[in-house]
């Protein structure tokens, strides 16, 4: 079985978390939650996501659909 690598980056100064599971050219687009942006390639395949204001997320988990 092929291994997949996931890149996780947290910037405490910017309060920003990024998770990328496929490293290739793409761009970020909005999701239904203003705190979350998804990274997609030219065909619209999701490559990862980032979350702004991570430290403010307390309590129950939240859900966001990545298209």
Secondary structure as UniProt FT lines:
FT   STRAND          7..11
FT   TURN            12..15
FT   STRAND          16..20
FT   STRAND          27..30
FT   TURN            34..35
FT   STRAND          36..40
FT   TURN            42..43
FT   STRAND          46..52
FT   HELIX           54..56
//
